[in-house]
Amino acid sequence: MTQFRGDANALHVATYSGWYRFEQRDEQWTQVEKALTFWKLTGLQVDPLDPRHVYAATEHSGLFVSANGGAEWKRAKPNVPRLTTVSLLALPGAILAGTVPAALYSAANGGEWRELEGVRLGAVSGSFPPSPELGARTRFLAADNQTPRRLYAAIEVGGLLVSDNEGQDWAAAVTGLDEPDVHQVLPSERTKGLVVAACGEGVYRSKDRGEHWEKITLSGARTFGSAVTEDSGGNIYLGIALGRPNTWLRKERADAAVFVSQDGGAHWNVLIEGLSGGVMAMCPGLGGQGVFASTSEGDVLSVDSGVARTVISGLPSITALAVGA
């Protein structure tokens, strides 16, 4: 979990129709900026060393960058070699970009991009069900702050890849992970060895940093794991829905829920349920206090001390959240 200095007081929101920036004023969250409205955004990251440096990935136009909290945006130069960019990971001094078909690229401080080839080679057997001609995609990227140099790449569809040398080499980490459709992965910062994976047909937990996996049993019939995050107290939050997104037009819609675990994923309790939109993105709250959860129907919820409330609504479908300046 990235801990910024005190000026990280804004919430950045990526949507199907652009980027939004909100600030908290008293008890309300107020929109203060809006940009990139002609693009469908697929990923969002804030530089861990500078909360005003923001990265936004797009479906067909690669990467946009802002150095001033979103007041101005510029297309990355040079741009990501594959313009269909779906995931980002900001590291100190570098940005990683995952693409469709599944591949991973790295650039240091605005320099040239280079491919970290192990992801492409490790994902060759996968395919993306809604568009099989595209092949698999690098859906989500995460760094393990308890294990220096360890990175995770969630492949949709293609399983989970792990690197222990900052992306130079990758290996599959799928022992016990029966579901190859991995949406998000959370290496815990508070519970030693714990990694949680939200997958298309369920949720999995590893207690040895991804070496072995076990399936988590939750109450109810929901199986579409879509998002996972952690607050500063080590509580794990999970977004999960009833069925895949192409079924959410039915009468009961997504019937999504947010679960929380306070014991490293052994037991889970429902915080809120019956959400009509799927919980597609989550991130820690300001200062790591609680979390934000967003839905495919354009709502942002604040979840803190066991209470969930809607703080933003009426946006286009939300794809990513990040706290910054």
LINRA-V287212 format. One record per pair of residues at least 6 apart in sequence whose C-alpha atoms are under 6 Angstrom apart, sorted by sequence separation. I is the first residue (numbers start at 0). J is the second residue. If there is no record, write none. Layout:
i:j
I:J
I:J
This chain:
i:j
12:18
22:28
46:52
56:62
65:71
88:94
97:103
106:112
143:149
153:159
162:168
187:193
196:202
205:211
229:235
247:253
260:266
284:290
293:299
301:307
12:19
21:28
22:29
45:52
55:62
65:72
88:95
96:103
105:112
127:134
152:159
162:169
187:194
196:203
205:212
228:235
260:267
283:290
284:291
292:299
301:308
11:19
21:29
45:53
55:63
64:72
87:95
96:104
105:113
126:134
127:135
142:150
152:160
161:169
186:194
195:203
204:212
228:236
259:267
282:290
292:300
300:308
11:20
21:30
44:53
54:63
64:73
87:96
95:104
104:113
126:135
141:150
151:160
161:170
185:194
195:204
204:213
227:236
259:268
282:291
291:300
300:309
10:20
20:30
21:31
44:54
54:64
63:73
86:96
95:105
104:114
125:135
141:151
151:161
160:170
185:195
194:204
203:213
227:237
258:268
281:291
291:301
299:309
300:310
10:21
20:31
43:54
53:64
63:74
86:97
94:105
103:114
104:115
140:151
150:161
160:171
184:195
194:205
203:214
226:237
258:269
281:292
299:310
9:21
20:32
43:55
53:65
63:75
85:97
94:106
103:115
140:152
150:162
159:171
160:172
184:196
193:205
202:214
203:215
226:238
241:253
258:270
280:292
290:302
299:311
9:22
19:32
42:55
52:65
62:75
84:97
85:98
93:106
139:152
149:162
159:172
183:196
193:206
202:215
225:238
240:253
241:254
257:270
280:293
289:302
298:311
19:33
42:56
52:66
84:98
93:107
139:153
149:163
183:197
192:206
194:208
225:239
240:254
257:271
289:303
298:312
18:33
41:56
51:66
83:98
92:107
93:108
138:153
148:163
182:197
192:207
193:208
224:239
240:255
256:271
278:293
279:294
297:312
18:34
40:56
41:57
51:67
83:99
92:108
102:118
138:154
148:164
182:198
192:208
223:239
239:255
256:272
278:294
297:313
17:34
18:35
40:57
51:68
102:119
137:154
138:155
148:165
181:198
223:240
239:256
255:272
277:294
297:314
17:35
39:57
61:79
101:119
136:154
180:198
238:256
255:273
276:294
277:295
297:315
17:36
39:58
136:155
180:199
221:240
223:242
238:257
254:273
255:274
276:295
297:316
16:36
135:155
221:241
237:257
254:274
276:296
296:316
297:317
17:38
61:82
135:156
158:179
201:222
237:258
254:275
295:316
16:38
60:82
157:179
158:180
200:222
201:223
202:224
236:258
253:275
255:277
295:317
16:39
59:82
61:84
156:179
158:181
200:223
201:224
236:259
252:275
253:276
294:317
15:39
59:83
156:180
199:223
235:259
253:277
15:40
58:83
155:180
199:224
235:260
14:40
58:84
155:181
198:224
234:260
13:40
57:84
154:181
197:224
234:261
56:84
153:181
197:225
127:156
126:156
125:156
125:157
100:133
100:134
101:135
100:135
101:136
122:157
100:136
101:137
175:211
176:212
99:136
172:209
174:211
175:212
240:277
172:210
175:213
98:137
280:319
97:137
238:278
7:50
42:85
46:89
143:186
182:225
183:226
41:85
42:86
139:183
189:233
42:87
117:168
86:138
88:140
117:169
86:139
226:279
230:283
225:279
226:280
228:282
231:287
230:287
230:289
68:324
50:323
51:324
50:324
43:319
41:318
42:319
15:315
14:315
15:316
14:316
14:317
13:317
14:318
13:318
13:319
12:320
11:320
11:321
10:321
10:322
9:322
9:323
9:324
7:323
8:324
7:324
6:324
